[in-house]
Amino acid sequence: MPVRSNSSKPAASSSDTTSRIPDGSGTPPPATRSDREARPPVPRTRAGAAWVGIAVALAVLVLLIVFMLQNTDPVEVAFLGLRGTAPLSVTLLIAGVGFAVVTLIVGSLRIGQLRHRIGRGSDGARRPADDRR
């Protein structure tokens, strides 16, 4: 005994579906702008941000390794009366790390200065703790 469908419409065959698609390729058309606006946005998470950060750091690390492998010629370095030779990539790496350390120190001092300024009012009295922390 044949199974009856509750629907009054006949089942669509693949030729019916293809005929309804404008280009006849059998694939649905790309989503339009209104389709994208109807979907809720995907929330951004800390894990996603960490993943992107790690991916960017890995790409930078690969570029740094390639740079170091291509710049192995020795150069003469003079600093504070000291002289010596070292590979170009190593001297640039040391200079970059030194710059990063100085930047971190200055940034940390500024953050401490701002926290100190926020923590005390203009009269020097301590403000109540913020519940949002």
Secondary structure as the mmCIF struct_conf table of DSSP 4:
data_model
#
loop_
_struct_conf.conf_type_id
_struct_conf.id
_struct_conf.beg_label_comp_id
_struct_conf.beg_label_asym_id
_struct_conf.beg_label_seq_id
_struct_conf.end_label_comp_id
_struct_conf.end_label_asym_id
_struct_conf.end_label_seq_id
HELX_LH_PP_P HELX_LH_PP_P1 PRO A 2 SER A 5
BEND BEND1 ASN A 6 ASN A 6
BEND BEND2 SER A 8 LYS A 9
HELX_LH_PP_P HELX_LH_PP_P2 PRO A 10 SER A 13
HELX_RH_AL_P HELX_RH_AL_P1 SER A 14 ARG A 20
BEND BEND3 ILE A 21 ILE A 21
TURN_TY1_P TURN_TY1_P1 PRO A 22 ASP A 23
BEND BEND4 GLY A 24 THR A 27
HELX_LH_PP_P HELX_LH_PP_P3 PRO A 28 THR A 32
HELX_RH_AL_P HELX_RH_AL_P2 ARG A 33 ALA A 38
BEND BEND5 ARG A 39 ARG A 39
HELX_LH_PP_P HELX_LH_PP_P4 PRO A 40 ARG A 44
HELX_RH_AL_P HELX_RH_AL_P3 ARG A 46 GLN A 70
STRN STRN1 PRO A 74 PHE A 79
TURN_TY1_P TURN_TY1_P2 LEU A 80 GLY A 81
STRN STRN2 LEU A 82 PRO A 87
HELX_RH_AL_P HELX_RH_AL_P4 LEU A 88 GLY A 119
STRN STRN3 ARG A 120 ARG A 120
TURN_TY1_P TURN_TY1_P3 SER A 122 ASP A 123
BEND BEND6 GLY A 124 GLY A 124
HELX_LH_PP_P HELX_LH_PP_P5 ALA A 125 ALA A 125
STRN STRN4 ARG A 126 ARG A 126
HELX_LH_PP_P HELX_LH_PP_P6 ARG A 127 ASP A 130
TURN_TY1_P TURN_TY1_P4 ASP A 131 ARG A 132
#
